[in-house]
Amino acid sequence: MSTKSRKTIIAGNWKMHKTVSEARALVSALAAGIGSELAGETLPDIVLCPTFICLPEVVSAVKGSPMQVGAQNMDYRDSGAYTGEVAAPMLKDLGVTHVVIGHSERRQYFGETDASVNLKAKAALSHGLIPIVCVGETLEEREAGSTDDVVSRQVKAAIKDMSDADVAKIVVAYEPVWAIGTGKNCESPEANRVCKLIRSCLPASQADMVPILYGGSVKPSTIDEQMQQPDIDGALVGGASLKAEEFLPIIKGGAKRSKLMSTKA
């Protein structure tokens, strides 16, 4: 199976930014830009991931547009006495389609583990949500030459006990921790190499079906080169997704790849 079978995905992780009114304004600006600057283009899947309190407003605001909505986290349990948590059925009921799982900030600051990533990913799939599973090494791990071991371990743990059919439904995002929010960017050939490694960790029958995104200080100036890499299928964008004038050129970069993939034999 060729790369033609894989979706191009541009996802914006807003992290802990944007009030409800600010979120509404950003969606409006993005919709206007997509409708004008990208009219007639072969668009990638566009996924906006705001905070929990903004989800209902953003789900409402994207209706009639090509944009979809993802959550930044979820609990693996369906309900219960877990103060402060949000469950997959609640997200599904809102109209959310995707959920980011295992982001490095969740792992670093909130005790997320390989085991909890696996539980959450399986729970998301069981409720019809698409998990965007994040993996990536720290600066210390990269300098120690452990990148491949760390990333392979995280990927294999994330899909543990998943059926091949379920693996085919996930999205993986390679986010080198040292490049997130630092302005440092993993060079595109190296990012592609790690994304290819990630693909090799997936079941052979499904590996060519799974979109693998790159995340880590993605900018308008880097997106075109990233989208030219054969094993990078899109981007998980942080800071640059918070401004329409920065996110729209990144979506445009994804559209170029979508067009290329649609014309490949």
N, C-alpha and C positions, 0 to 999 in steps of 0.2 A: 504494500500500500504506500502511496506517495504522500508527500506533504500536502497535496491538493485536498486530501481528505480531512486535514486538520483546520479547525477554525482559527482565525486571527482574532485575538482578544486584547482590547485595551481597557484596563480596569484602573479606576482612580480610588486610592485609599485615602480618604480625607482625614483619617486619624481623629484626634480630639480637637477638631476645628469646625467652625461654622455653627452659628445659631440657626434656628429654623428659618428665620427670614433671610439670612445670608445664604442658606442652602437653596431656598426657593429662587433667589436672584441668580445664583450660579447656574442652576439647571436651565433657567430661562435664557441666559446668555449662551450656554452651550447649545441649546435647541436652535436658537436663532443662527448661530454660527454654522451648525451642521446643515441647516436648511439652506443657507446661502453659499458658504465657502465649499461645502462638500456635496452640493446638489448633483445628483447623477452619478456619484462615485459608488464603488463597491465597498460599502462600509464594513469595518470589522464589528464584532460584537463589542458594544460599549457598556461597561458596567460601572456604576457609581456606588461607592461604599461609604456612606455617611455614618454618623453616630446613631445609636439606637433612637434617640429622641427625634431625630430628623427623618427616620425611615418612612413614617406615614406620609409626610409632606412630599418627600422626594418620589415615592411610589406614585403619588397622585400627579406630581408635576411632570413625570416622564411619559405619562399616558399620551398616546398619539405620536410619540417620538421613537426613534430606533434605540433609545437607551434602556438599559435594564438596571436593576438595583440589587446590591449585595450588602450583607451585614458584615461587620468587622470581627465578629466572634459569636459563639453560641455555646450553650451547655449541651452535653451529650444526653442528658436525661430529658424526658418529655414534660415533666412537671414535678412539683414537690416543694418542700420547705428549704429552698435554696435562695435566700435573700440576695437580690441584686442580679440574679442570673436571668437569661432569656433562652427559651427553648425553641427548637426547630419548628414545631407546629405553629408557634406564634409568628415566626418569621414567614412561614409559608402562607399563613392566613392573611398577612399584610400584603402579599404580592411580591415578596422578595424572591429572587431566583438563584442567587449565589451567596456564599458565605466564605469569608477569609478564615482560614484555620491555621494555627501554629505560626503566626507571624513572629519574627524574632523578638519584637517588643513584648509580645505575650509570653514568650519563653523566658525572656530576660527579667521582666518585672513582675510577672503574675504567676510564675510557677508552672507554666505550660511544659509538658513533657512529651516525649515521643509517644508514650502510651495514651496520654489524653488526646493527642492529635489523632491517633488512630480511632479512638472512641467517638470523637466528634465527627470525623470524616464519615464514618459508617452511619452515624445517626443522621447526618445531613442527607446522605444518599437515601436512607430509608424513608425520608419525608419529601423526596423529590427536589431537594436543593442541590446545587452544584458546588462542591467544596473546592476552593482555591487553596491548595495545601502549600504552605511556604516552607522552604528549606534553605539552608545556607550556613556558611562557616563564619566564625569570628576572625578578627585580625590575627589573634594569637594562633588560632588553628591554621590559618593560611600560612603564616610565617614558619610554623612548625612542619609544613608540608602535609598537613592532615586533611586538606580540603576534600579530596576524593573519598576518604574513609568516612568523614563526618556526613557529607551529603548522601552518600550511599546508605549509611545507617539510617538517616532520617527518612529517606524515601521508602526503604524496605519496611521500616517500622510503621510508617503511615498507612501502607496498604496491607499490613499483616491481616490474614484471615479474610481478605476481600475476595469475592469472586472475580474472575477475569472480566465479566460483564460490567461489574461495578467499577473496576479500575478504569475501564474505557470511558466512564462518565465523569471522571475527575479532571481537574486542571492542576498543574504543578507550577509553582512560581519559584524560580531560583533567585534568592535575594542574599547576596553576600553581605553579612552584617556590617562589615567594615565600610561598605559603600552606601549604606542607608542614611540619608540625611546629612552626609558628611561632605557632599560635593565631589567625592571621589567616585570614579566610575570604573567598573571592571571593563577592561578592554574587550571589544566585541568578540574577537576570535577566542579569547579565554572564556568569556561567558558562554559562547556557543559550545566550547569543549565540555564545560560542566553540564550544560543542558543535554548534550549527547550522552554524557555519563548517566544522567538521570533517566534518560530514555532506556538505557541498557539495564536499568534496575527494575523496569516494568516487565510484566509478562510479555513474552515475544509476540504473542498473538494480538496484543493490544497496544504495544509500544508506539506504533506509528499513528495511532488514533488520538493519543493524549496531547492536548495543547500544553506546551511548556513556555512559560512567560519569563522574562527577565525583569527584575526590579532592583533598584539601587541607584538613586540620583539620576533617573531617566529624565532627559531634557529634550526640548525641540532640536537642539544641536546634535544629539546622539541617536535619535530614533531611526533615522534612515539607515545608518550603518547597521544598527541592531536588527532591523527588519530584513536586511539582506542575508542574515545568517541562516543556514538551512535548518538548524534545530531550535531556533528562537521563534515562537509563534505569536508573540505579542509582548505586552509590558504591563507590569503592576506598578503604577505611578504614585508617588507620594506627594511631595510638595508642589510639583508642577501641575497636579490635578486640581489645585485650589484656585487657580485663575484661568478663566476661559481663554485668555490670550496665549497662555502657555500650553493648556491641555489640547486645544483644537489642533495645533500643528502636530502634536503627538498622535491624535486620532487620524490626522491626514496621513502620517507615516504608516499607520496600520492599514489605512485604506489602500495605499500603494501596494502593500504586501497582499491584501485581499484580492486586488485586481490581478496581480501576477499569478497568484495561486489559482484563480478561476480560469485563467487562460492557458495554464499548463496542461499538457496532455497527460 
